[in-house]
Amino acid sequence: MNALIIHENGFDFRQAPDKRPGNGEVKIKLKTAGLNHRDLFLMKNHETGNHEFTLGSDGAGIVTEIGHGVRSHLLHAEVIINPVLNWKTVEDVPAVPDILGGPSDGTFSPYVIVPEENAVLKPEHLTWEEAGVLPLSALTAYRALFTKGQLKKGEHLILPGIGSGVATYALLMAKAIGATVSVTSRSENKKQTALSYGADRAIDSYGDWNEALNGEKADIILDGVGPALFQHYLDIMKPNGRIVTFGASSGDQLGFPIRSLFFPQIHILGTSMGSNEEFADMLELVNRCGIRPIIDRMYPLSEAAAAFNRMREGRQFGNIGFRLDV
């Protein structure tokens, strides 16, 4: 199978060169990989003249070769990949996280080479499909909810625009610790699907939120939408509430009265990706609570264009992935 290569004219499938792992690295034969909005962003914003590289941040597979200095027990191990390459501790936040799949070669390929510390033993209760789509979105959701948002049992979380990988992981994680979760969507089907996965309420994104929530305010809102819905947030926050923003699918320019933050002491917090420490903590939660990713669809890599279109049009509920061993 060829790798999915991004280049100055778009993307296509090309033969990837056969490489050996270097000092402290492992080579992984991939079984599955996950598609993220980051992949769409890279395709859209790839500049003419930049070097070619293989897309893909998420993946799971079997270690087939180890470099010098790597612990021998990893050889032939079943692993998932932590895609964040230069962020070790929670406090040591890099200016820009270095993420697998741009500019370094990623997981939309038969093999990938990563640092030893980024190859983590696969949770036994997860299938290959579930493991392959877990890493980046689950890590983003974990940091947003718990490191930045400090979500606690019994608090009320609102997830606007339910359907993305991050939002669906946040739903599962929040319910696992005993939080109340309300979601919003324009899609009746997505609202009903969210309820089937444990959401306590599902409301219309463009309706009257106060009325739909029966006046119940939010402790925390996890925002991946941005300006299209942001004004709703300020009307339904509890004093000392937290808005944690990880994305901006409707644009990145906000306009709102800043005085609306003063008296209720509203916190607006930015977040993205996460550290090695948080990746380990996220896996511990997944293992302890038996959390399983919600898979929207799995495609053969040869049908990447269809997968990209499904994500671009916002039709998915959960994670989109690729099978690489077919």
C-alpha positions in Angstrom: 0.0 0.0 0.0 1.2 3.5 -0.8 1.2 6.4 1.7 -1.1 9.4 1.4 1.3 12.2 0.6 0.5 16.0 0.8 2.4 18.2 -1.7 2.1 21.6 -3.4 -0.7 20.4 -5.7 -2.9 18.6 -3.1 -2.5 15.0 -2.1 -2.2 11.6 -3.7 -0.9 8.1 -3.1 2.8 7.5 -3.6 5.3 4.9 -2.6 6.8 5.8 0.7 10.6 5.2 1.1 11.5 2.3 3.4 13.2 3.8 6.5 14.9 2.3 9.6 14.3 3.6 13.1 17.1 5.7 14.5 18.4 6.0 18.1 15.5 5.9 20.5 12.9 5.2 17.8 10.6 2.4 16.9 9.0 1.4 13.6 5.3 0.5 13.7 3.3 -1.5 11.1 0.0 0.3 11.3 -3.3 -1.5 11.5 -5.6 1.5 11.7 -5.4 5.3 11.7 -7.7 8.2 12.6 -8.7 11.2 10.6 -8.7 14.6 12.4 -9.8 18.2 11.5 -6.1 18.9 11.7 -5.5 16.9 8.5 -8.1 18.9 6.7 -6.5 22.1 7.9 -3.0 21.0 6.7 -4.4 20.2 3.3 -6.1 23.5 3.0 -3.2 25.6 4.2 -0.2 23.7 2.8 2.0 26.3 1.1 3.5 25.9 -2.3 7.1 25.0 -2.1 6.9 23.3 1.4 8.3 19.8 1.5 6.1 16.8 1.0 5.1 14.6 3.9 2.7 11.9 4.9 -0.5 13.0 6.6 -2.1 11.5 9.7 -1.6 11.9 13.5 -3.5 9.0 15.0 -2.7 5.4 14.6 -2.3 1.9 16.2 -0.3 -1.1 15.2 2.5 -3.5 16.0 6.2 -2.6 16.6 8.3 -4.4 14.0 11.7 -2.9 14.5 13.5 -0.9 17.3 16.4 1.4 17.1 19.4 1.6 19.3 18.7 2.2 23.0 15.0 1.1 22.8 13.8 -1.4 25.4 13.5 -4.8 23.9 10.0 -5.5 25.3 8.5 -3.1 22.8 9.5 -5.3 19.9 6.3 -7.0 18.5 4.2 -5.0 21.1 0.7 -3.8 20.2 0.7 0.0 20.6 -1.2 3.2 20.1 0.7 6.4 19.1 0.8 9.5 21.2 1.0 12.0 18.3 2.4 15.0 20.3 6.2 14.8 20.0 7.7 17.6 22.1 5.5 18.1 25.1 6.5 16.1 28.2 4.9 17.7 31.2 1.6 19.5 31.8 3.4 22.8 32.8 6.0 22.8 30.0 3.7 24.0 27.2 5.5 24.5 23.9 4.8 27.6 21.8 3.6 25.3 19.0 3.2 21.6 19.7 5.1 19.3 17.3 2.6 16.8 16.0 3.0 13.7 14.0 1.7 14.0 10.4 3.0 17.4 9.4 5.7 18.4 9.0 7.0 15.0 10.1 5.7 11.9 8.3 2.5 10.6 9.8 0.2 7.5 10.0 -1.6 7.4 6.6 1.0 4.9 5.5 1.8 1.2 6.0 4.6 2.1 8.5 5.5 5.0 10.7 8.6 5.8 12.8 8.1 7.5 16.2 10.2 8.1 19.3 10.0 5.2 21.8 8.1 7.3 24.4 5.3 7.9 21.8 4.6 4.2 21.3 2.3 3.3 24.2 0.8 -0.1 24.9 -2.7 -0.5 23.5 -5.5 -0.7 26.0 -6.6 -4.4 25.9 -10.3 -3.7 25.8 -10.0 -1.6 22.6 -10.3 -3.1 19.1 -7.8 -2.0 16.5 -10.4 0.4 15.0 -11.0 2.0 18.4 -7.4 2.3 19.3 -6.5 3.8 15.9 -8.9 6.7 16.3 -8.3 7.4 20.0 -5.1 9.5 20.5 -5.4 13.1 19.4 -9.1 13.8 19.9 -9.2 12.0 23.3 -6.1 13.8 24.5 -7.5 17.1 23.5 -10.8 16.4 25.2 -9.0 15.2 28.4 -6.9 18.3 28.7 -9.8 20.6 28.0 -12.1 19.0 30.5 -9.8 18.2 33.4 -6.5 20.1 33.2 -8.0 23.4 31.9 -11.7 23.1 32.8 -11.3 21.3 36.1 -14.5 19.4 35.6 -15.8 17.7 38.7 -18.5 15.1 39.5 -22.0 16.7 39.6 -21.0 19.8 37.5 -23.0 20.7 34.4 -21.0 20.6 31.1 -22.4 21.9 27.8 -21.0 20.6 24.5 -22.1 22.8 21.6 -22.2 21.3 18.1 -22.0 17.6 19.2 -20.6 15.2 16.7 -16.8 15.7 16.4 -14.3 13.3 17.9 -13.3 15.7 20.7 -16.9 16.5 21.6 -17.9 12.8 21.7 -14.9 11.9 23.8 -15.8 14.7 26.2 -19.3 13.4 26.5 -18.1 9.9 27.4 -15.4 11.1 29.8 -17.7 13.6 31.6 -20.4 11.0 32.1 -17.8 8.5 33.3 -16.9 10.8 36.2 -20.5 11.6 37.1 -21.0 15.0 35.4 -24.3 16.2 33.9 -23.9 16.8 30.1 -26.1 18.9 27.8 -25.3 18.9 24.1 -26.4 21.1 21.2 -26.9 20.4 17.5 -28.8 21.5 14.5 -29.3 17.9 13.6 -32.2 15.9 15.2 -30.3 12.7 14.4 -27.2 13.9 16.2 -29.2 15.0 19.2 -30.9 11.6 19.5 -27.6 9.8 19.0 -26.0 11.8 21.8 -28.9 10.9 24.2 -28.3 7.3 23.3 -24.7 7.7 24.5 -25.7 9.2 27.8 -26.2 12.9 27.3 -28.8 14.3 29.8 -30.2 16.9 27.4 -29.9 17.6 23.7 -31.1 21.0 22.5 -31.2 23.0 19.2 -28.0 25.0 18.7 -30.0 27.9 17.4 -32.9 27.8 19.7 -33.5 29.4 23.1 -30.9 27.8 25.3 -32.3 29.2 28.6 -35.7 27.8 27.8 -34.4 24.5 26.6 -32.3 24.0 29.7 -35.1 25.0 32.0 -32.9 27.8 33.4 -30.1 25.4 34.5 -26.8 27.2 34.1 -23.5 25.7 33.0 -20.3 25.2 35.1 -18.3 24.6 32.0 -18.7 24.9 28.2 -16.3 23.1 25.9 -16.3 25.2 22.7 -15.1 24.0 19.3 -17.5 26.2 17.3 -16.5 29.8 18.0 -18.4 32.9 17.0 -21.6 31.3 15.7 -22.7 30.2 19.1 -20.4 32.2 21.5 -23.1 34.8 22.5 -25.3 32.0 23.9 -22.5 31.0 26.3 -22.4 34.2 28.3 -26.2 34.0 28.9 -26.1 30.6 30.6 -22.9 30.5 32.6 -22.9 30.1 36.4 -20.8 32.6 38.3 -17.2 31.5 38.1 -18.0 29.4 35.1 -15.4 28.3 32.6 -15.5 28.5 28.8 -12.7 26.2 27.4 -12.1 26.7 23.7 -10.2 24.2 21.5 -11.5 25.0 18.0 -13.2 27.6 15.8 -15.2 25.8 13.1 -17.3 28.9 12.5 -14.5 31.4 12.3 -11.9 32.9 14.7 -13.1 36.5 15.2 -15.3 37.1 18.3 -17.3 40.1 19.3 -19.1 40.3 22.7 -19.5 42.8 25.5 -16.4 42.3 27.7 -18.4 43.6 30.8 -20.4 40.4 30.6 -17.4 38.7 32.1 -16.8 41.0 35.1 -19.5 40.4 37.7 -20.0 36.7 37.1 -16.2 36.2 37.0 -16.3 34.2 33.8 -13.1 32.4 32.8 -12.2 32.0 29.1 -9.5 29.4 28.6 -7.7 28.2 25.5 -6.4 24.7 25.0 -5.0 22.4 22.3 -3.6 18.8 22.3 -1.8 17.8 25.5 1.4 16.5 27.1 2.8 13.0 27.6 1.6 13.2 31.3 -1.9 13.9 30.2 -1.8 11.2 27.5 -1.0 8.7 30.3 -3.7 10.1 32.5 -6.2 10.0 29.6 -5.4 6.3 29.0 -5.8 5.5 32.7 -9.3 7.0 32.6 -10.1 5.1 29.4 -8.9 1.9 31.0 -10.5 2.4 34.4 -13.9 3.4 33.1 -13.9 1.1 30.0 -14.4 4.0 27.7 -14.7 3.0 24.0 -14.5 5.5 21.2 -17.6 6.2 19.1 -16.7 5.2 15.5 -18.6 6.9 12.8 -17.1 5.1 9.8 -13.9 3.2 8.9 -12.6 3.5 5.3 -9.9 1.8 3.4 -7.1 4.4 2.9 -7.8 4.3 -0.9 -11.1 6.0 -0.1 -9.5 8.9 1.7 -11.3 11.6 -0.4 -14.7 10.3 0.7 -13.6 10.3 4.4 -12.3 13.9 4.1 -15.6 15.0 2.5 -17.6 13.4 5.2 -15.6 15.3 7.9 -15.5 18.5 5.9 -19.3 18.5 5.6 -19.8 17.8 9.3 -21.8 14.6 8.7 -20.0 12.4 11.2 -20.9 11.5 14.8 -17.7 10.4 16.5 -14.5 9.3 14.8 -13.6 8.6 11.2 -10.8 6.2 10.6 -8.9 4.1 8.1 -8.1 0.4 7.9 -4.5 0.0 6.8 -4.1 -3.8 6.8 -6.7 -4.6 4.1 
